[in-house]
Amino acid sequence: MNDVVSSTRLIPIKNILAAQQRLKSVVVHTPLMKNYNLSERYGCEISLKREDMQVVRSFKIRGAYNKIASLEQEELEKGVICASAGNHAQGVAFACNNLKVSGLIYMPTTTPNQKVSKVKHFGNGHVEVVLHGDTYDDAQQEALKVAGESNRTFVHPFNDEEVIAGQGTVAVEIMEDNDQPIDYLIIAVGGGGLISGIGSYMKSVSPTTKIIAVEAEGAPAMERSLKAGKRVTLEEIDSFADGIAVKSVGDITYSIAKQVIDKIVTVPEGKICSTILQLYNDEAIVVEPAGAIGVAALDEIKEEIKGKHVVVVLCGGNNDINRTQEIRERSLLWEGKKHYFIIRFPQRAGALRDFLNVLGPDDDIAHFEYTKKRSRDTGPALVGIELKNKSDYTGLIERMKSAKIDYRALNDDPMLFEMLL
């Protein structure tokens, strides 16, 4: 993997300001809103940059539109092509419709129909969606192949200077709307386009602002790369935070990011889920996993930010309602409030009642699977128990042991857990 040399320049301010001029009549100048609940909780002043309120509900339109709008007429006539599992595809589709450009958009065959429909809606007849492969990498490989054969311009989701300049306009708006120095700026990282664009601008106009990068624990491509001193390709990733789940960051974005990032933290996917629910319940804000991760990271740096002015970029709000149950499940598991067991029940009358007697008054059976087999002395059941408080778990285990309940806890057995649930 050949990287750009470490001296690669930041994106010049003039390029970001030029992008702002291209975008000013297209994108929403999203609000920078002080959040009183978070500010009180962390003892500082926290403002949220609401890119979840963008026209396609994510910042991705900025980079995609700036890239396509910067092309020469001859290139526009040949059309553009991209690969994406969601937000970037919507940004490209919107730009193609607005600029009347032909677009080919490759998406994995596993992409939910809702996302495919939204891309077609934003494209409004100017784009063709092609489903290819099981993963984003499969779709991208095919898109690059077709780009070479058709002479269409490939619009990369992050590893392109015009795309990065477009994402940098987020920082221009933050500085325009801000009336005091910013001590910390917290930004989600996937491929690195957003943090490279924002970082390039901020390090030029507000060099004292500390830029905190945040990655999902299951896809820490930037963190691993920074630690290794070179780009690293992850063999496997957890794709839950799909907007920022990449196996490798770009060579351009890596070179810029390592110059602008002051600190990088990772956040468990379960914590992200709890934050999604928190933002919805407390603030009526709907965000996708990538959009929630910046707020989720506040606990990781809470001692540093006390008394400071902090800006968190909510980078996207394209959350599929069909994922709600999964999000709640991951949240409960991470918080230690839901536990799964295999319980071996004696095949006699009253065995289930004996088990119910060990449950606390606030314990809830959320899952139960059991098949009675008369030829055996015991029958296993898969049982999920939801607790009111994490601390209730110790008492539950003590009562099961005292009652001689034959059990096996599954939460700490990843192989069994994944097989059975």
Sine and cosine of phi, psi and omega as CSV:
sin_phi,cos_phi,sin_psi,cos_psi,sin_omega,cos_omega
0.00,0.00,0.93,-0.36,-0.05,-1.00
-1.00,0.00,0.87,-0.50,-0.03,-1.00
-0.99,-0.11,0.43,-0.90,0.16,-0.99
-0.91,0.41,0.59,-0.81,-0.04,-1.00
-0.87,0.50,0.44,-0.90,-0.12,-0.99
-0.89,0.45,-0.30,0.95,-0.04,-1.00
-1.00,0.04,0.12,0.99,0.02,-1.00
-0.76,0.64,0.74,-0.68,-0.07,-1.00
-0.93,0.36,0.38,-0.93,0.20,-0.98
-0.95,0.30,0.30,-0.95,0.07,-1.00
-0.92,0.39,0.83,-0.56,-0.04,-1.00
-0.87,0.48,0.56,-0.83,0.02,-1.00
-0.83,0.55,-0.63,0.78,-0.04,-1.00
-0.88,0.48,-0.55,0.84,0.03,-1.00
-0.94,0.35,-0.62,0.78,0.01,-1.00
-0.94,0.33,-0.63,0.78,0.04,-1.00
-0.93,0.36,-0.55,0.83,0.08,-1.00
-0.91,0.42,-0.63,0.78,0.06,-1.00
-0.90,0.44,-0.63,0.78,0.01,-1.00
-0.88,0.48,-0.63,0.78,0.03,-1.00
-0.90,0.43,-0.64,0.77,0.02,-1.00
-0.91,0.41,-0.54,0.84,-0.16,-0.99
-1.00,-0.08,-0.26,0.97,-0.22,-0.98
-0.87,0.50,-0.48,0.88,0.01,-1.00
-0.99,-0.11,0.08,1.00,-0.10,-0.99
-0.91,-0.42,-0.77,0.64,-0.07,-1.00
-1.00,-0.01,0.29,-0.96,0.10,-1.00
-0.99,0.11,0.75,-0.66,0.18,-0.98
-0.97,0.24,1.00,-0.08,-0.16,-0.99
-0.95,0.30,0.53,-0.85,-0.08,-1.00
-0.95,0.30,0.49,-0.87,0.17,-0.99
-0.96,-0.27,0.96,-0.29,-0.20,-0.98
-0.90,-0.43,0.80,-0.59,0.10,-0.99
-0.92,0.38,0.70,-0.71,0.03,-1.00
-0.94,-0.34,0.92,-0.39,-0.12,-0.99
-0.96,0.28,-0.61,0.80,0.00,-1.00
-0.90,0.44,-0.74,0.67,0.01,-1.00
-0.92,0.39,-0.62,0.78,0.00,-1.00
-0.87,0.48,-0.68,0.73,0.01,-1.00
-0.93,0.38,-0.65,0.76,-0.05,-1.00
-0.89,0.45,-0.62,0.78,-0.10,-1.00
-0.97,-0.25,0.05,1.00,0.07,-1.00
0.91,0.42,0.64,0.77,0.02,-1.00
-0.44,-0.90,-0.06,-1.00,0.05,-1.00
-0.97,-0.25,0.90,-0.43,-0.06,-1.00
-0.91,-0.42,0.81,-0.59,0.08,-1.00
-0.89,-0.45,0.59,-0.81,-0.01,-1.00
-0.94,-0.34,0.81,-0.59,0.10,-0.99
-1.00,0.04,0.94,-0.35,-0.25,-0.97
-1.00,0.04,0.92,0.39,0.07,-1.00
-0.95,0.32,-0.19,0.98,0.14,-0.99
-0.92,0.40,-0.23,0.97,0.02,-1.00
-0.99,-0.14,0.16,0.99,0.01,-1.00
-0.91,0.40,0.27,-0.96,-0.10,-0.99
-0.86,0.51,-0.56,0.83,0.10,-1.00
-0.95,-0.32,0.35,0.94,0.06,-1.00
0.89,0.46,0.44,0.90,0.17,-0.99
-0.29,-0.96,0.30,-0.95,-0.02,-1.00
-0.94,0.35,-0.23,0.97,-0.16,-0.99
-0.86,0.52,-0.43,0.90,0.01,-1.00
-0.88,0.48,-0.50,0.86,-0.06,-1.00
-0.88,0.47,-0.80,0.60,-0.03,-1.00
-0.93,0.36,-0.66,0.75,-0.02,-1.00
-0.90,0.44,-0.71,0.70,-0.04,-1.00
-0.93,0.38,-0.67,0.74,-0.02,-1.00
-0.88,0.47,-0.66,0.75,0.02,-1.00
-0.89,0.47,-0.77,0.64,-0.07,-1.00
-0.93,0.37,-0.64,0.77,-0.02,-1.00
-0.93,0.37,-0.33,0.94,-0.02,-1.00
-1.00,0.03,-0.10,1.00,-0.04,-1.00
-0.95,0.30,0.45,-0.89,0.09,-1.00
-0.95,0.33,0.38,-0.93,-0.04,-1.00
-0.84,0.54,-0.64,0.77,0.01,-1.00
-0.88,0.47,-0.63,0.78,0.03,-1.00
-0.93,0.36,-0.65,0.76,0.02,-1.00
-0.88,0.48,-0.61,0.79,-0.02,-1.00
-0.92,0.40,-0.49,0.87,0.03,-1.00
-0.99,0.17,-0.32,0.95,0.04,-1.00
1.00,-0.04,0.12,-0.99,-0.03,-1.00
-0.82,-0.57,0.24,-0.97,-0.01,-1.00
-0.54,-0.84,0.53,-0.85,0.04,-1.00
-0.46,-0.89,0.18,-0.98,0.14,-0.99
-0.79,-0.61,0.68,-0.73,-0.04,-1.00
-0.24,-0.97,0.45,-0.89,0.09,-1.00
-0.98,-0.18,0.02,1.00,-0.03,-1.00
0.04,-1.00,-1.00,-0.03,-0.20,-0.98
-0.90,0.44,-0.67,0.74,0.01,-1.00
-0.90,0.43,-0.62,0.79,0.03,-1.00
-0.88,0.48,-0.64,0.77,0.01,-1.00
-0.92,0.39,-0.64,0.77,0.04,-1.00
-0.90,0.44,-0.69,0.72,0.03,-1.00
-0.90,0.44,-0.68,0.73,0.00,-1.00
-0.88,0.47,-0.70,0.72,0.02,-1.00
-0.87,0.48,-0.70,0.71,-0.01,-1.00
-0.90,0.44,-0.66,0.75,0.00,-1.00
-0.88,0.48,-0.67,0.74,0.02,-1.00
-0.92,0.39,-0.69,0.73,-0.05,-1.00
-0.92,0.39,-0.61,0.79,-0.05,-1.00
-0.99,-0.13,0.00,1.00,0.00,-1.00
0.85,0.53,0.79,0.61,-0.02,-1.00
-0.89,-0.45,0.62,-0.78,0.06,-1.00
-0.96,0.26,0.75,-0.66,-0.01,-1.00
-0.77,-0.64,0.66,-0.76,0.14,-0.99
-0.94,-0.35,0.83,-0.56,-0.06,-1.00
-0.85,-0.52,0.90,-0.43,0.00,-1.00
-1.00,-0.07,0.78,-0.63,0.02,-1.00
-0.75,-0.66,0.52,-0.86,0.04,-1.00
-0.88,0.48,0.47,-0.88,0.02,-1.00
-0.91,0.42,-0.31,0.95,0.00,-1.00
-0.99,0.10,-0.03,1.00,-0.02,-1.00
-0.90,0.44,0.77,-0.64,0.02,-1.00
-0.85,0.53,0.56,-0.83,-0.01,-1.00
-0.84,0.54,-0.54,0.84,-0.01,-1.00
-0.87,0.50,-0.68,0.73,-0.02,-1.00
-0.94,0.35,-0.64,0.77,0.04,-1.00
-0.88,0.47,-0.68,0.73,-0.01,-1.00
-0.90,0.44,-0.62,0.79,0.00,-1.00
-0.92,0.38,-0.62,0.79,0.03,-1.00
-0.89,0.45,-0.71,0.70,0.02,-1.00
-0.89,0.45,-0.61,0.79,0.02,-1.00
-0.89,0.46,-0.74,0.67,-0.01,-1.00
-0.93,0.38,-0.52,0.85,0.02,-1.00
-0.96,0.29,-0.49,0.87,0.11,-0.99
0.76,0.65,0.73,0.68,0.06,-1.00
1.00,-0.01,-0.14,0.99,-0.02,-1.00
-1.00,-0.09,-0.08,1.00,0.00,-1.00
-0.79,-0.61,0.46,-0.89,0.13,-0.99
-0.89,-0.46,0.79,-0.61,0.04,-1.00
-1.00,-0.09,0.79,-0.61,0.02,-1.00
-0.89,-0.46,0.86,-0.52,0.04,-1.00
-1.00,-0.01,0.82,-0.58,-0.08,-1.00
-0.51,-0.86,0.77,-0.64,0.10,-0.99
0.97,0.24,0.17,-0.98,-0.03,-1.00
-1.00,-0.04,-0.29,0.96,-0.08,-1.00
-0.75,-0.66,0.22,-0.98,0.07,-1.00
-0.87,0.50,-0.64,0.77,-0.01,-1.00
-0.87,0.50,-0.62,0.78,0.05,-1.00
-0.89,0.45,-0.71,0.70,-0.03,-1.00
-0.90,0.43,-0.66,0.75,-0.02,-1.00
-0.91,0.40,-0.67,0.75,-0.01,-1.00
-0.86,0.50,-0.68,0.73,0.01,-1.00
-0.93,0.36,-0.64,0.77,0.01,-1.00
-0.89,0.46,-0.66,0.75,0.03,-1.00
-0.91,0.42,-0.61,0.79,0.04,-1.00
-0.89,0.45,-0.74,0.68,-0.01,-1.00
-0.92,0.39,-0.57,0.82,0.03,-1.00
-0.86,0.51,-0.68,0.73,0.01,-1.00
-0.92,0.40,-0.58,0.82,-0.03,-1.00
-0.98,0.22,-0.52,0.86,-0.12,-0.99
-0.98,-0.21,-0.14,0.99,-0.06,-1.00
0.90,0.43,0.32,0.95,0.15,-0.99
-0.96,0.27,0.48,-0.88,0.04,-1.00
-0.99,0.15,0.80,-0.60,0.04,-1.00
-0.99,0.14,0.82,-0.57,0.01,-1.00
-0.98,-0.18,0.98,-0.19,-0.06,-1.00
-0.96,0.29,0.60,-0.80,-0.02,-1.00
-0.93,0.36,-0.33,0.94,-0.01,-1.00
-0.47,-0.88,-0.53,0.85,-0.17,-0.99
-1.00,-0.02,0.89,0.46,-0.06,-1.00
-0.42,-0.91,0.74,-0.68,-0.10,-0.99
-0.90,0.43,-0.57,0.82,0.03,-1.00
-0.94,0.33,-0.60,0.80,0.08,-1.00
-0.90,0.44,-0.71,0.70,0.00,-1.00
-0.88,0.47,-0.66,0.75,0.02,-1.00
-0.87,0.49,-0.64,0.77,0.04,-1.00
-0.89,0.46,-0.68,0.73,0.03,-1.00
-0.91,0.41,-0.47,0.88,0.01,-1.00
-0.91,0.42,-0.29,0.96,0.01,-1.00
-0.93,0.38,-0.31,0.95,0.12,-0.99
-0.85,0.52,-0.68,0.74,-0.01,-1.00
-0.93,0.38,-0.60,0.80,0.03,-1.00
-0.86,0.51,-0.71,0.71,0.00,-1.00
-0.92,0.40,-0.64,0.77,0.03,-1.00
-0.85,0.52,-0.72,0.70,-0.03,-1.00
-0.94,0.33,-0.54,0.84,0.05,-1.00
-0.92,0.40,-0.59,0.81,-0.09,-1.00
-1.00,-0.04,-0.12,0.99,-0.09,-1.00
-1.00,-0.08,0.66,-0.75,-0.03,-1.00
-0.90,-0.43,0.24,0.97,0.03,-1.00
-0.44,-0.90,0.32,-0.95,-0.01,-1.00
-0.86,0.51,0.61,-0.79,0.04,-1.00
-0.99,-0.16,0.86,-0.51,0.00,-1.00
-0.99,0.14,-0.66,0.75,-0.03,-1.00
-0.70,-0.71,0.67,-0.74,0.08,-1.00
-0.82,-0.58,0.87,-0.50,-0.12,-0.99
-0.95,-0.31,0.82,-0.57,-0.16,-0.99
-0.71,-0.71,0.74,-0.67,0.09,-1.00
-0.94,0.35,0.55,-0.83,0.00,-1.00
-0.81,-0.59,0.78,-0.62,0.19,-0.98
-0.87,-0.49,-1.00,-0.09,0.07,-1.00
-0.98,0.20,-0.30,0.95,0.09,-1.00
0.96,-0.27,0.04,1.00,-0.04,-1.00
-0.92,0.39,-0.69,0.73,-0.05,-1.00
-0.91,0.41,-0.75,0.66,-0.06,-1.00
-0.94,0.35,-0.49,0.87,0.05,-1.00
-0.93,0.36,-0.66,0.75,0.01,-1.00
-0.94,0.34,-0.76,0.64,0.01,-1.00
-0.90,0.45,-0.69,0.72,-0.03,-1.00
-0.89,0.46,-0.64,0.77,0.02,-1.00
-0.86,0.51,-0.69,0.73,-0.02,-1.00
-0.95,0.30,-0.73,0.68,-0.09,-1.00
-0.92,0.40,-0.63,0.78,-0.01,-1.00
-0.93,0.36,-0.31,0.95,0.05,-1.00
-1.00,0.03,-0.62,0.78,-0.09,-1.00
-0.97,-0.23,-0.34,0.94,-0.01,-1.00
-0.57,-0.82,0.93,0.36,-0.12,-0.99
-0.90,0.44,-0.32,0.95,0.01,-1.00
-0.99,0.15,-0.22,0.98,0.03,-1.00
-0.94,0.35,0.80,-0.60,0.04,-1.00
-1.00,0.06,0.79,-0.61,-0.03,-1.00
-0.98,-0.18,0.88,-0.48,-0.01,-1.00
-0.96,-0.27,0.87,-0.49,0.05,-1.00
-1.00,-0.02,0.61,-0.80,-0.03,-1.00
-0.76,-0.65,0.79,-0.61,0.04,-1.00
-0.84,-0.54,0.41,-0.91,0.14,-0.99
-0.95,0.31,0.65,-0.76,-0.05,-1.00
-0.86,0.52,-0.49,0.87,-0.04,-1.00
-1.00,0.09,-0.03,1.00,0.01,-1.00
-0.52,-0.85,0.89,0.46,-0.11,-0.99
-1.00,0.02,0.81,0.59,-0.09,-1.00
-0.89,0.46,-0.65,0.76,-0.01,-1.00
-0.95,0.32,-0.68,0.73,0.00,-1.00
-0.86,0.50,-0.73,0.69,0.00,-1.00
-0.89,0.45,-0.62,0.79,-0.01,-1.00
-0.92,0.39,-0.69,0.72,0.01,-1.00
-0.90,0.44,-0.63,0.78,0.01,-1.00
-0.93,0.38,-0.59,0.81,-0.03,-1.00
-0.99,0.15,-0.29,0.96,-0.05,-1.00
0.98,0.22,0.25,0.97,0.04,-1.00
-0.32,-0.95,0.29,-0.96,0.01,-1.00
-0.91,0.42,0.69,-0.72,0.00,-1.00
-0.86,-0.51,0.68,-0.73,0.08,-1.00
-0.98,-0.20,0.85,-0.53,0.00,-1.00
-0.97,0.23,0.64,-0.77,0.02,-1.00
-0.96,0.27,-0.66,0.75,-0.01,-1.00
-0.69,-0.72,0.53,-0.85,0.06,-1.00
-0.67,-0.74,0.39,-0.92,0.18,-0.98
-1.00,0.01,0.90,-0.45,-0.10,-0.99
-1.00,0.02,0.22,0.98,-0.05,-1.00
-0.83,0.55,-0.77,0.64,0.05,-1.00
-0.99,0.13,0.94,0.35,-0.23,-0.97
-0.88,0.48,-0.44,0.90,0.00,-1.00
-0.93,0.36,-0.31,0.95,-0.03,-1.00
-0.74,-0.67,0.23,0.97,-0.04,-1.00
-1.00,-0.04,0.99,-0.13,0.03,-1.00
-0.79,-0.61,0.47,-0.88,0.02,-1.00
-0.99,0.15,-0.42,0.91,-0.02,-1.00
-0.50,-0.87,0.66,-0.75,0.09,-1.00
-0.99,0.16,0.21,-0.98,-0.01,-1.00
-0.98,0.22,0.34,-0.94,0.05,-1.00
-0.94,0.34,-0.63,0.78,0.03,-1.00
-0.93,0.38,-0.74,0.68,-0.05,-1.00
-0.92,0.40,-0.60,0.80,0.04,-1.00
-0.88,0.47,-0.70,0.72,-0.04,-1.00
-0.89,0.46,-0.63,0.78,0.02,-1.00
-0.97,0.24,-0.71,0.70,-0.09,-1.00
-0.85,0.52,-0.64,0.77,-0.04,-1.00
-0.93,0.36,-0.27,0.96,0.07,-1.00
-1.00,0.02,-0.40,0.92,-0.12,-0.99
-0.95,-0.31,-0.34,0.94,-0.04,-1.00
-0.98,0.19,0.81,-0.59,0.06,-1.00
-1.00,-0.02,-0.48,0.88,0.00,-1.00
-0.36,-0.93,0.57,-0.82,0.06,-1.00
-0.79,-0.61,0.70,-0.71,0.02,-1.00
-0.78,-0.62,0.42,-0.91,0.08,-1.00
-0.90,-0.44,0.50,-0.87,-0.06,-1.00
-0.79,-0.61,0.75,-0.66,0.03,-1.00
-0.89,0.46,0.55,-0.84,0.00,-1.00
-0.86,0.51,-0.57,0.82,0.03,-1.00
-0.89,0.45,-0.63,0.78,0.05,-1.00
-0.91,0.42,-0.63,0.78,0.06,-1.00
-0.86,0.50,-0.68,0.73,0.00,-1.00
-0.88,0.47,-0.69,0.72,0.03,-1.00
-0.88,0.48,-0.59,0.80,0.00,-1.00
-0.94,0.33,-0.62,0.79,0.07,-1.00
-0.84,0.54,-0.73,0.68,-0.01,-1.00
-0.92,0.39,-0.62,0.79,0.02,-1.00
-0.89,0.46,-0.72,0.69,-0.02,-1.00
-0.91,0.41,-0.58,0.82,0.03,-1.00
-0.95,0.32,-0.73,0.69,-0.06,-1.00
-0.95,0.32,-0.63,0.78,-0.08,-1.00
-1.00,-0.02,-0.52,0.85,-0.15,-0.99
-0.85,-0.52,-0.10,1.00,-0.09,-1.00
0.85,0.53,0.57,0.82,0.04,-1.00
-0.96,-0.27,0.82,-0.57,0.04,-1.00
-0.99,-0.17,0.89,-0.45,0.01,-1.00
-0.77,-0.64,0.42,-0.91,0.13,-0.99
-0.99,0.11,0.16,-0.99,0.00,-1.00
-0.80,0.60,-0.70,0.72,0.02,-1.00
-0.90,0.44,-0.52,0.86,0.01,-1.00
-0.96,0.28,-0.47,0.88,-0.05,-1.00
-1.00,0.06,-0.31,0.95,-0.22,-0.98
-0.91,0.42,-0.51,0.86,0.02,-1.00
-0.90,0.43,-0.67,0.74,0.06,-1.00
-0.93,0.36,-0.62,0.79,0.02,-1.00
-0.87,0.49,-0.47,0.88,-0.05,-1.00
-0.98,0.21,-0.21,0.98,-0.07,-1.00
-0.86,0.51,-0.57,0.82,0.03,-1.00
-0.90,0.44,-0.47,0.89,-0.03,-1.00
-0.96,0.30,-0.39,0.92,-0.07,-1.00
-0.80,-0.60,0.37,0.93,-0.14,-0.99
-0.87,0.49,-0.53,0.85,0.01,-1.00
-0.96,0.29,-0.57,0.82,-0.01,-1.00
-0.93,0.36,-0.58,0.81,-0.18,-0.98
-1.00,-0.05,0.00,1.00,0.01,-1.00
-0.85,0.53,0.78,-0.62,0.01,-1.00
0.97,0.24,0.07,1.00,-0.07,-1.00
-0.98,-0.20,0.18,-0.98,0.11,-0.99
-0.98,-0.19,0.86,-0.50,-0.14,-0.99
-0.83,-0.55,0.72,-0.70,0.11,-0.99
-0.90,-0.44,0.77,-0.63,0.04,-1.00
-0.91,-0.42,0.78,-0.63,0.04,-1.00
-1.00,0.01,0.91,-0.41,0.16,-0.99
-1.00,0.08,0.99,-0.16,-0.27,-0.96
-0.99,0.12,-0.23,0.97,-0.01,-1.00
-0.20,-0.98,0.47,-0.88,-0.03,-1.00
-0.77,-0.64,0.42,0.91,-0.01,-1.00
-1.00,0.03,0.96,0.28,0.00,-1.00
-0.98,-0.20,0.80,-0.59,-0.02,-1.00
-0.98,0.19,0.83,-0.55,-0.02,-1.00
-0.87,0.50,-0.42,0.91,0.01,-1.00
-0.93,0.38,-0.22,0.98,0.00,-1.00
-1.00,-0.03,-0.01,1.00,-0.12,-0.99
-0.85,0.53,-0.71,0.71,-0.02,-1.00
-0.90,0.44,-0.66,0.76,0.04,-1.00
-0.89,0.45,-0.66,0.75,0.01,-1.00
-0.89,0.45,-0.70,0.71,0.00,-1.00
-0.90,0.43,-0.67,0.74,0.01,-1.00
-0.88,0.47,-0.74,0.67,0.01,-1.00
-0.88,0.47,-0.61,0.79,0.01,-1.00
-0.89,0.45,-0.75,0.66,-0.01,-1.00
-0.89,0.46,-0.65,0.76,0.02,-1.00
-0.90,0.43,-0.69,0.72,-0.01,-1.00
-0.91,0.41,-0.60,0.80,-0.02,-1.00
-0.98,0.20,-0.06,1.00,0.01,-1.00
0.96,0.26,0.40,0.92,-0.04,-1.00
-0.97,-0.26,-0.03,1.00,0.07,-1.00
-0.70,-0.71,0.75,-0.66,-0.06,-1.00
-0.70,-0.71,0.64,-0.77,0.03,-1.00
-0.94,-0.35,0.62,-0.79,0.00,-1.00
-0.69,-0.72,0.47,-0.88,0.34,-0.94
-0.99,-0.13,0.87,-0.49,0.02,-1.00
-0.95,-0.32,0.81,-0.59,0.04,-1.00
-0.99,-0.10,0.98,-0.21,-0.05,-1.00
-1.00,0.08,0.74,-0.68,0.18,-0.98
-0.88,0.47,0.67,-0.74,-0.05,-1.00
-1.00,0.09,0.96,0.27,0.04,-1.00
-0.56,-0.83,0.35,-0.94,0.04,-1.00
-0.90,0.44,0.67,-0.74,0.06,-1.00
1.00,-0.04,-0.12,0.99,-0.04,-1.00
-0.90,0.44,-0.66,0.75,0.02,-1.00
-0.92,0.40,-0.64,0.77,0.02,-1.00
-0.88,0.48,-0.62,0.79,0.02,-1.00
-0.87,0.49,-0.65,0.76,0.01,-1.00
-0.93,0.37,-0.68,0.74,-0.02,-1.00
-0.88,0.48,-0.49,0.87,-0.02,-1.00
-0.93,0.38,-0.35,0.94,-0.02,-1.00
-1.00,0.07,-0.19,0.98,-0.01,-1.00
-0.96,0.27,0.58,-0.81,0.06,-1.00
-0.97,0.25,0.21,-0.98,-0.06,-1.00
-0.89,0.45,-0.41,0.91,-0.01,-1.00
-0.97,-0.26,0.05,1.00,0.01,-1.00
-0.98,0.19,0.64,-0.77,-0.06,-1.00
-0.80,-0.60,0.78,-0.63,0.10,-0.99
-0.98,0.19,0.94,-0.35,-0.06,-1.00
-0.99,-0.16,-0.21,0.98,-0.02,-1.00
-0.46,-0.89,0.70,-0.71,0.02,-1.00
-0.46,-0.89,0.87,-0.50,0.06,-1.00
-0.76,-0.65,0.83,-0.55,-0.05,-1.00
-0.47,-0.88,0.69,-0.72,0.11,-0.99
-0.80,-0.60,0.85,-0.52,-0.02,-1.00
-0.97,0.23,0.76,-0.65,0.04,-1.00
-0.82,-0.57,0.94,-0.35,-0.16,-0.99
-0.92,0.38,-0.34,0.94,-0.07,-1.00
-0.99,0.12,0.01,1.00,-0.04,-1.00
-0.86,-0.51,0.41,-0.91,0.03,-1.00
-0.98,0.21,-0.49,0.87,0.00,-1.00
-0.76,-0.66,0.41,-0.91,0.05,-1.00
-0.75,-0.66,0.81,-0.59,-0.03,-1.00
-0.98,0.19,0.59,-0.81,0.09,-1.00
-0.78,-0.62,0.60,-0.80,0.11,-0.99
-1.00,-0.09,0.89,-0.45,-0.12,-0.99
-0.83,-0.56,0.77,-0.64,0.11,-0.99
-0.94,-0.34,0.80,-0.61,-0.04,-1.00
-0.87,-0.49,0.80,-0.60,0.02,-1.00
-0.98,-0.20,0.80,-0.61,-0.03,-1.00
-0.98,-0.20,0.45,-0.89,0.07,-1.00
-0.96,0.26,-0.63,0.78,0.00,-1.00
-0.75,-0.67,0.55,-0.83,0.02,-1.00
-0.84,0.55,-0.60,0.80,-0.06,-1.00
-0.92,0.39,-0.25,0.97,-0.01,-1.00
-0.95,0.33,-0.25,0.97,-0.08,-1.00
-0.89,0.45,-0.67,0.74,-0.02,-1.00
-0.85,0.52,-0.71,0.71,0.01,-1.00
-0.90,0.43,-0.63,0.78,0.02,-1.00
-0.88,0.47,-0.71,0.70,0.00,-1.00
-0.90,0.43,-0.66,0.75,0.01,-1.00
-0.89,0.46,-0.66,0.75,0.00,-1.00
-0.93,0.36,-0.61,0.79,0.03,-1.00
-0.91,0.42,-0.64,0.77,0.02,-1.00
-0.91,0.41,-0.69,0.73,0.00,-1.00
-0.89,0.45,-0.58,0.81,-0.01,-1.00
-1.00,0.08,0.08,1.00,0.00,-1.00
0.83,0.56,0.63,0.78,0.11,-0.99
-0.96,0.29,0.78,-0.63,0.00,-1.00
-1.00,0.07,0.95,-0.30,-0.12,-0.99
-0.67,-0.74,0.31,-0.95,0.16,-0.99
-0.66,-0.75,0.83,-0.55,0.02,-1.00
-0.97,0.22,0.72,-0.70,-0.07,-1.00
-0.98,-0.18,-0.38,0.92,-0.09,-1.00
-0.84,0.54,-0.52,0.85,-0.03,-1.00
-0.99,-0.12,0.17,0.99,0.03,-1.00
-0.88,-0.48,1.00,0.09,-0.14,-0.99
-0.82,0.57,-0.63,0.77,-0.05,-1.00
-0.91,0.42,-0.77,0.64,0.02,-1.00
-0.90,0.44,-0.65,0.76,-0.02,-1.00
-0.85,0.53,-0.74,0.67,-0.04,-1.00
-0.94,0.34,-0.51,0.86,0.00,-1.00
-0.95,0.31,-0.61,0.79,-0.15,-0.99
-1.00,-0.08,-0.32,0.95,-0.10,-1.00
-0.82,-0.57,0.00,0.00,0.00,0.00
